């Protein structure tokens, strides 16, 4: 899990979101949950459920970045 989170953190930093560490942790938790639940959810349902979840996390992280003032505080 740590290796995945490190890679996701690097990606989140390249995306220039407000809190890349938080986004990386959220995405890692989502991915880990998907692995654990893989036997319980039909493969067709997995993508339908996971993709919008990941997209929502990304939208929120990008929105938070836009809400910050130049000093890094929420406006």
LUMTITOR-322272 format. One record per atom (N, C-alpha, C): residue number from 1; residue in three letters; x, y, z. Coordinates in Angstrom, 2 decimals. Example, Ala and Ser with C-alpha at 12.3 -4.5 7.8 and 13.67 -1.06 7.14 Angstrom:
{node 1,"ALA",{13.19,-5.69,7.80}}
{node 1,"ALA",{12.30,-4.50,7.80}}
{node 1,"ALA",{13.20,-3.30,7.80}}
{node 2,"SER",{12.85,-2.25,7.08}}
{node 2,"SER",{13.67,-1.06,7.14}}
{node 2,"SER",{12.90,0.03,7.87}}
% end
This chain:
{node 1,"UNK",{0.82,-1.19,0.00}}
{node 1,"UNK",{0.00,0.00,0.00}}
{node 1,"UNK",{0.87,1.26,0.00}}
{node 2,"UNK",{2.00,1.22,0.69}}
{node 2,"UNK",{2.86,2.39,0.75}}
{node 2,"UNK",{3.42,2.74,-0.63}}
{node 3,"UNK",{3.80,1.74,-1.41}}
{node 3,"UNK",{4.32,1.99,-2.76}}
{node 3,"UNK",{3.27,2.63,-3.65}}
{node 4,"UNK",{2.05,2.14,-3.56}}
{node 4,"UNK",{0.95,2.71,-4.34}}
{node 4,"UNK",{0.71,4.15,-3.93}}
{node 5,"UNK",{0.69,4.39,-2.64}}
{node 5,"UNK",{0.45,5.76,-2.15}}
{node 5,"UNK",{1.57,6.70,-2.59}}
{node 6,"UNK",{2.79,6.24,-2.59}}
{node 6,"UNK",{3.91,7.08,-3.05}}
{node 6,"UNK",{3.75,7.45,-4.52}}
{node 7,"UNK",{3.37,6.47,-5.34}}
{node 7,"UNK",{3.15,6.76,-6.77}}
{node 7,"UNK",{1.98,7.70,-6.97}}
{node 8,"UNK",{0.91,7.50,-6.23}}
{node 8,"UNK",{-0.24,8.39,-6.33}}
{node 8,"UNK",{0.10,9.80,-5.84}}
{node 9,"UNK",{0.94,9.89,-4.84}}
{node 9,"UNK",{1.38,11.19,-4.34}}
{node 9,"UNK",{2.16,11.94,-5.42}}
{node 10,"UNK",{3.03,11.25,-6.11}}
{node 10,"UNK",{3.79,11.87,-7.19}}
{node 10,"UNK",{2.86,12.37,-8.30}}
{node 11,"UNK",{1.85,11.57,-8.62}}
{node 11,"UNK",{0.87,11.97,-9.64}}
{node 11,"UNK",{0.08,13.19,-9.16}}
{node 12,"UNK",{-0.36,13.16,-7.91}}
{node 12,"UNK",{-1.14,14.27,-7.36}}
{node 12,"UNK",{-0.33,15.57,-7.35}}
{node 13,"UNK",{0.96,15.47,-7.07}}
{node 13,"UNK",{1.81,16.67,-7.10}}
{node 13,"UNK",{1.91,17.22,-8.52}}
{node 14,"UNK",{2.01,16.33,-9.50}}
{node 14,"UNK",{2.06,16.79,-10.90}}
{node 14,"UNK",{0.75,17.43,-11.33}}
{node 15,"UNK",{-0.36,17.00,-10.73}}
{node 15,"UNK",{-1.66,17.59,-11.03}}
{node 15,"UNK",{-1.84,18.95,-10.35}}
{node 16,"UNK",{-0.92,19.29,-9.46}}
{node 16,"UNK",{-0.92,20.60,-8.79}}
{node 16,"UNK",{-2.22,20.85,-8.01}}
{node 17,"UNK",{-2.64,19.87,-7.23}}
{node 17,"UNK",{-3.83,20.03,-6.40}}
{node 17,"UNK",{-3.44,20.64,-5.06}}
{node 18,"UNK",{-4.44,21.10,-4.31}}
{node 18,"UNK",{-4.19,21.81,-3.05}}
{node 18,"UNK",{-3.45,20.95,-2.02}}
{node 19,"UNK",{-3.87,19.73,-1.85}}
{node 19,"UNK",{-3.31,18.85,-0.82}}
{node 19,"UNK",{-2.99,17.49,-1.44}}
{node 20,"UNK",{-1.87,17.38,-2.14}}
{node 20,"UNK",{-1.55,16.14,-2.85}}
{node 20,"UNK",{-1.44,14.92,-1.93}}
{node 21,"UNK",{-0.95,15.11,-0.72}}
{node 21,"UNK",{-0.83,13.98,0.21}}
{node 21,"UNK",{-2.21,13.42,0.56}}
{node 22,"UNK",{-3.16,14.31,0.77}}
{node 22,"UNK",{-4.52,13.89,1.10}}
{node 22,"UNK",{-5.16,13.17,-0.08}}
{node 23,"UNK",{-5.02,13.74,-1.27}}
{node 23,"UNK",{-5.59,13.10,-2.46}}
{node 23,"UNK",{-4.97,11.72,-2.67}}
{node 24,"UNK",{-3.67,11.62,-2.51}}
{node 24,"UNK",{-2.99,10.33,-2.67}}
{node 24,"UNK",{-3.52,9.31,-1.67}}
{node 25,"UNK",{-3.71,9.72,-0.43}}
{node 25,"UNK",{-4.24,8.81,0.60}}
{node 25,"UNK",{-5.67,8.37,0.25}}
{node 26,"UNK",{-6.48,9.31,-0.23}}
{node 26,"UNK",{-7.87,8.98,-0.59}}
{node 26,"UNK",{-7.92,8.01,-1.76}}
{node 27,"UNK",{-7.11,8.27,-2.78}}
{node 27,"UNK",{-7.10,7.38,-3.94}}
{node 27,"UNK",{-6.54,6.01,-3.58}}
{node 28,"UNK",{-5.53,5.97,-2.72}}
{node 28,"UNK",{-4.97,4.69,-2.29}}
{node 28,"UNK",{-6.02,3.89,-1.51}}
{node 29,"UNK",{-6.77,4.57,-0.66}}
{node 29,"UNK",{-7.82,3.90,0.10}}
{node 29,"UNK",{-8.91,3.39,-0.84}}
{node 30,"UNK",{-9.26,4.17,-1.84}}
{node 30,"UNK",{-10.25,3.74,-2.83}}
{node 30,"UNK",{-9.75,2.50,-3.58}}
{node 31,"UNK",{-8.51,2.53,-4.01}}
{node 31,"UNK",{-7.93,1.40,-4.73}}
{node 31,"UNK",{-7.85,0.16,-3.84}}
{node 32,"UNK",{-7.43,0.35,-2.61}}
{node 32,"UNK",{-7.33,-0.77,-1.67}}
{node 32,"UNK",{-8.71,-1.38,-1.42}}
{node 33,"UNK",{-9.70,-0.53,-1.26}}
{node 33,"UNK",{-11.07,-1.02,-1.08}}
{node 33,"UNK",{-11.56,-1.79,-2.29}}
{node 34,"UNK",{-11.14,-1.33,-3.47}}
{node 34,"UNK",{-11.53,-2.03,-4.70}}
{node 34,"UNK",{-10.92,-3.43,-4.74}}
{node 35,"UNK",{-9.65,-3.53,-4.34}}
{node 35,"UNK",{-9.00,-4.85,-4.32}}
{node 35,"UNK",{-9.69,-5.78,-3.33}}
{node 36,"UNK",{-9.99,-5.27,-2.16}}
{node 36,"UNK",{-10.62,-6.08,-1.12}}
{node 36,"UNK",{-12.03,-6.50,-1.55}}
{node 37,"UNK",{-12.73,-5.62,-2.24}}
{node 37,"UNK",{-14.12,-5.89,-2.63}}
{node 37,"UNK",{-14.25,-6.59,-3.97}}
{node 38,"UNK",{-13.16,-6.88,-4.63}}
{node 38,"UNK",{-13.21,-7.40,-5.99}}
{node 38,"UNK",{-14.03,-8.68,-6.12}}
{node 39,"UNK",{-14.06,-9.50,-5.11}}
{node 39,"UNK",{-14.83,-10.74,-5.16}}
{node 39,"UNK",{-16.32,-10.52,-4.86}}
{node 40,"UNK",{-16.64,-9.33,-4.33}}
{node 40,"UNK",{-18.02,-9.06,-3.94}}
{node 40,"UNK",{-18.79,-8.26,-4.98}}
{node 41,"UNK",{-18.08,-7.60,-5.89}}
{node 41,"UNK",{-18.70,-6.72,-6.87}}
{node 41,"UNK",{-18.44,-7.26,-8.27}}
{node 42,"UNK",{-19.44,-7.29,-9.10}}
{node 42,"UNK",{-19.28,-7.74,-10.48}}
{node 42,"UNK",{-18.32,-6.79,-11.20}}
{node 43,"UNK",{-17.50,-7.33,-12.09}}
{node 43,"UNK",{-16.49,-6.51,-12.77}}
{node 43,"UNK",{-17.11,-5.35,-13.53}}
{node 44,"UNK",{-18.28,-5.53,-14.11}}
{node 44,"UNK",{-18.95,-4.43,-14.81}}
{node 44,"UNK",{-19.32,-3.31,-13.84}}
{node 45,"UNK",{-19.71,-3.69,-12.64}}
{node 45,"UNK",{-20.10,-2.70,-11.64}}
{node 45,"UNK",{-18.89,-1.96,-11.08}}
{node 46,"UNK",{-17.75,-2.61,-11.03}}
{node 46,"UNK",{-16.57,-1.99,-10.44}}
{node 46,"UNK",{-16.20,-0.68,-11.11}}
{node 47,"UNK",{-16.11,-0.70,-12.41}}
{node 47,"UNK",{-15.75,0.52,-13.15}}
{node 47,"UNK",{-16.83,1.58,-12.98}}
{node 48,"UNK",{-18.07,1.17,-13.06}}
{node 48,"UNK",{-19.19,2.11,-12.93}}
{node 48,"UNK",{-19.19,2.78,-11.56}}
{node 49,"UNK",{-18.74,2.08,-10.54}}
{node 49,"UNK",{-18.70,2.62,-9.18}}
{node 49,"UNK",{-17.41,3.39,-8.92}}
{node 50,"UNK",{-16.28,2.81,-9.31}}
{node 50,"UNK",{-14.98,3.39,-8.95}}
{node 50,"UNK",{-14.62,4.64,-9.75}}
{node 51,"UNK",{-14.88,4.65,-11.02}}
{node 51,"UNK",{-14.48,5.79,-11.85}}
{node 51,"UNK",{-15.12,7.10,-11.37}}
{node 52,"UNK",{-16.42,7.15,-11.14}}
{node 52,"UNK",{-17.00,8.41,-10.64}}
{node 52,"UNK",{-16.47,8.79,-9.26}}
{node 53,"UNK",{-16.14,7.80,-8.44}}
{node 53,"UNK",{-15.58,8.08,-7.12}}
{node 53,"UNK",{-14.23,8.75,-7.24}}
{node 54,"UNK",{-13.36,8.21,-8.08}}
{node 54,"UNK",{-12.04,8.81,-8.30}}
{node 54,"UNK",{-12.17,10.19,-8.93}}
{node 55,"UNK",{-13.09,10.34,-9.87}}
{node 55,"UNK",{-13.30,11.64,-10.51}}
{node 55,"UNK",{-13.79,12.67,-9.50}}
{node 56,"UNK",{-14.65,12.28,-8.58}}
{node 56,"UNK",{-15.13,13.20,-7.55}}
{node 56,"UNK",{-14.00,13.65,-6.64}}
{node 57,"UNK",{-13.12,12.72,-6.27}}
{node 57,"UNK",{-11.96,13.09,-5.46}}
{node 57,"UNK",{-11.06,14.09,-6.19}}
{node 58,"UNK",{-10.83,13.85,-7.47}}
{node 58,"UNK",{-10.00,14.76,-8.26}}
{node 58,"UNK",{-10.66,16.14,-8.40}}
{node 59,"UNK",{-11.96,16.17,-8.68}}
{node 59,"UNK",{-12.66,17.46,-8.80}}
{node 59,"UNK",{-12.57,18.25,-7.50}}
{node 60,"UNK",{-12.77,17.57,-6.38}}
{node 60,"UNK",{-12.71,18.24,-5.08}}
{node 60,"UNK",{-11.31,18.78,-4.81}}
{node 61,"UNK",{-10.29,18.00,-5.12}}
{node 61,"UNK",{-8.92,18.44,-4.91}}
{node 61,"UNK",{-8.59,19.65,-5.78}}
{node 62,"UNK",{-9.06,19.63,-7.02}}
{node 62,"UNK",{-8.81,20.77,-7.91}}
{node 62,"UNK",{-9.59,22.00,-7.46}}
{node 63,"UNK",{-10.81,21.81,-7.00}}
{node 63,"UNK",{-11.61,22.93,-6.51}}
{node 63,"UNK",{-10.97,23.56,-5.28}}
{node 64,"UNK",{-10.41,22.73,-4.41}}
{node 64,"UNK",{-9.75,23.25,-3.21}}
{node 64,"UNK",{-8.55,24.10,-3.61}}
{node 65,"UNK",{-7.84,23.70,-4.64}}
{node 65,"UNK",{-6.68,24.47,-5.10}}
{node 65,"UNK",{-7.13,25.85,-5.59}}
{node 66,"UNK",{-8.24,25.89,-6.30}}
{node 66,"UNK",{-8.76,27.15,-6.83}}
{node 66,"UNK",{-9.26,28.06,-5.71}}
{node 67,"UNK",{-9.66,27.48,-4.58}}
{node 67,"UNK",{-10.20,28.27,-3.47}}
{node 67,"UNK",{-9.09,28.88,-2.60}}
{node 68,"UNK",{-7.84,28.50,-2.85}}
{node 68,"UNK",{-6.73,29.02,-2.06}}
{node 68,"UNK",{-6.28,30.37,-2.59}}
{node 69,"UNK",{-5.91,31.26,-1.68}}
{node 69,"UNK",{-5.34,32.53,-2.10}}
{node 69,"UNK",{-3.85,32.32,-2.39}}
{node 70,"UNK",{-3.14,33.32,-2.90}}
{node 70,"UNK",{-1.72,33.14,-3.26}}
{node 70,"UNK",{-0.81,32.66,-2.13}}
{node 71,"UNK",{-1.21,32.93,-0.87}}
{node 71,"UNK",{-0.37,32.49,0.25}}
{node 71,"UNK",{-0.69,31.07,0.69}}
{node 72,"UNK",{-1.65,30.40,0.02}}
{node 72,"UNK",{-1.96,29.02,0.34}}
{node 72,"UNK",{-3.08,28.85,1.35}}
{node 73,"UNK",{-3.72,29.95,1.71}}
{node 73,"UNK",{-4.83,29.90,2.66}}
{node 73,"UNK",{-6.14,29.95,1.89}}
{node 74,"UNK",{-7.19,29.41,2.50}}
{node 74,"UNK",{-8.48,29.45,1.83}}
{node 74,"UNK",{-8.97,30.89,1.79}}
{node 75,"UNK",{-9.44,31.28,0.62}}
{node 75,"UNK",{-9.90,32.66,0.42}}
{node 75,"UNK",{-11.25,32.87,1.07}}
% end
